[in-house]
Amino acid sequence: MGKLIKNHWARLIILTAAVYQIAAAIEGFFWPKIFWDFLTKNLDGAVKPAPILQIINLLFGILGLAWEWPLPFLAGKMMHRSMEARLVVYPLASLAAFLLYQATNPGIYYLVGIGVYFWAFSEGEVVCSEPWALPKRSRGVEKV
């Protein structure tokens, strides 16, 4: 049985969160609502009259989608292969998602994906230059 490649699993989770966040941002344009409006009305200015939070969520969703399923000319670049950059940007995307009422589920998915990416990073996994490729095995003698 093979080993679990955690960065591929995290990529699928983040892809799900990004698509969900895009859909939630579009829905937020029609029904603007802050998730925390039951506690305070001070944050309502972020969703109406100007849809600032919806645009931020839309941009983070597109960024997550483009980063995890890159176009061929972007795949393999330093930004695409960096797990550290993902661990910096995705908490911000999660925070933006948690603020918008329609996007609380993607916020949870982002947190799970961040946890799995951190697990992969702490075990020394690398993101391959070609998406969905398997890491190359070392040619040396492996110790058991």
C-alpha positions as CSV (number, residue, x, y, z in Angstrom):
1,M,0.0,0.0,0.0
2,G,1.3,3.4,-0.9
3,K,2.0,6.4,1.3
4,L,-0.5,9.3,1.5
5,I,0.8,12.3,-0.4
6,K,-0.5,15.0,1.9
7,N,0.1,18.0,-0.3
8,H,-2.1,16.4,-3.0
9,W,-4.9,15.8,-0.4
10,A,-4.5,19.4,0.8
11,R,-4.6,20.6,-2.8
12,L,-8.0,18.9,-3.3
13,I,-9.4,20.4,0.0
14,I,-8.2,23.9,-1.0
15,L,-9.6,23.5,-4.5
16,T,-13.0,22.6,-2.9
17,A,-12.8,25.6,-0.6
18,A,-11.8,28.0,-3.5
19,V,-14.7,26.9,-5.7
20,Y,-17.1,27.2,-2.8
21,Q,-15.7,30.6,-1.9
22,I,-16.2,31.9,-5.5
23,A,-19.8,30.7,-5.4
24,A,-20.4,32.2,-2.0
25,A,-18.9,35.6,-3.1
26,I,-21.2,35.7,-6.1
27,E,-24.2,34.9,-3.9
28,G,-23.0,37.6,-1.5
29,F,-23.4,40.2,-4.3
30,F,-27.1,39.4,-4.3
31,W,-27.7,38.8,-0.6
32,P,-25.0,40.8,1.3
33,K,-24.7,39.7,4.9
34,I,-21.8,39.6,7.4
35,F,-21.7,36.4,9.5
36,W,-21.1,38.3,12.7
37,D,-24.1,40.7,12.3
38,F,-25.9,39.1,15.3
39,L,-23.2,40.5,17.5
40,T,-22.6,43.9,16.0
41,K,-23.8,46.0,13.0
42,N,-20.4,47.8,12.7
43,L,-19.2,45.4,10.0
44,D,-22.1,45.9,7.7
45,G,-20.2,48.6,5.8
46,A,-18.0,45.8,4.4
47,V,-20.8,44.2,2.4
48,K,-23.2,47.1,1.6
49,P,-23.5,49.6,-0.1
50,A,-20.1,48.7,-1.6
51,P,-19.4,45.0,-2.0
52,I,-15.8,45.1,-0.6
53,L,-15.8,41.8,1.2
54,Q,-17.5,40.0,-1.6
55,I,-14.8,41.2,-4.1
56,I,-12.1,40.2,-1.6
57,N,-13.6,36.7,-1.3
58,L,-13.9,36.4,-5.1
59,L,-10.3,37.4,-5.6
60,F,-9.1,34.9,-2.9
61,G,-11.2,32.2,-4.4
62,I,-9.8,32.8,-7.9
63,L,-6.3,32.9,-6.4
64,G,-6.8,29.6,-4.6
65,L,-8.2,28.0,-7.8
66,A,-5.3,29.4,-10.0
67,W,-2.7,28.4,-7.4
68,E,-3.9,24.8,-6.9
69,W,-4.7,24.1,-10.5
70,P,-2.2,26.2,-12.4
71,L,-2.0,27.0,-16.0
72,P,0.9,25.2,-17.8
73,F,3.0,28.3,-18.0
74,L,2.7,28.9,-14.2
75,A,3.2,25.3,-13.1
76,G,6.6,24.7,-11.6
77,K,7.4,28.3,-10.8
78,M,8.7,29.2,-7.4
79,M,5.4,30.6,-6.2
80,H,3.5,27.4,-7.3
81,R,6.0,25.1,-5.5
82,S,6.1,27.1,-2.2
83,M,4.2,25.5,0.7
84,E,5.4,28.3,2.9
85,A,3.6,30.9,0.8
86,R,0.4,28.8,0.9
87,L,0.7,28.7,4.7
88,V,0.8,32.5,4.7
89,V,-1.9,33.3,2.2
90,Y,-4.6,30.7,3.0
91,P,-5.2,31.9,6.6
92,L,-6.0,35.3,5.1
93,A,-8.4,33.7,2.7
94,S,-10.0,31.8,5.5
95,L,-10.4,35.0,7.6
96,A,-12.1,36.7,4.6
97,A,-14.4,33.7,4.2
98,F,-15.3,33.6,7.9
99,L,-16.5,37.2,7.7
100,L,-18.9,36.7,4.9
101,Y,-22.1,34.8,5.9
102,Q,-22.3,32.7,2.7
103,A,-18.6,31.7,2.9
104,T,-18.3,30.2,6.4
105,N,-18.0,26.6,5.1
106,P,-15.0,27.5,2.8
107,G,-13.4,29.1,5.8
108,I,-13.5,25.7,7.6
109,Y,-12.3,23.9,4.5
110,Y,-9.4,26.3,4.3
111,L,-8.4,25.6,7.9
112,V,-8.5,21.9,7.3
113,G,-6.4,22.4,4.1
114,I,-3.9,24.6,6.0
115,G,-3.6,21.9,8.7
116,V,-2.9,19.2,6.1
117,Y,-0.4,21.5,4.2
118,F,1.4,22.1,7.6
119,W,1.5,18.3,8.2
120,A,3.0,17.8,4.7
121,F,5.5,20.7,5.3
122,S,6.6,19.3,8.7
123,E,7.2,15.9,7.1
124,G,9.4,17.4,4.4
125,E,7.1,16.8,1.4
126,V,7.7,19.0,-1.6
127,V,5.2,20.2,-4.2
128,C,6.2,18.8,-7.6
129,S,6.8,21.2,-10.5
130,E,4.1,19.4,-12.5
131,P,0.7,19.3,-10.8
132,W,-0.5,15.9,-9.7
133,A,2.9,14.3,-10.4
134,L,4.5,12.0,-7.9
135,P,7.8,13.0,-6.3
136,K,10.9,11.4,-7.7
137,R,12.4,8.6,-5.7
138,S,16.0,9.0,-4.6
139,R,18.5,6.8,-6.4
140,G,20.5,6.1,-3.3
141,V,20.2,3.1,-1.0
142,E,17.2,3.6,1.3
143,K,17.6,2.7,5.0
144,V,14.8,0.8,6.7
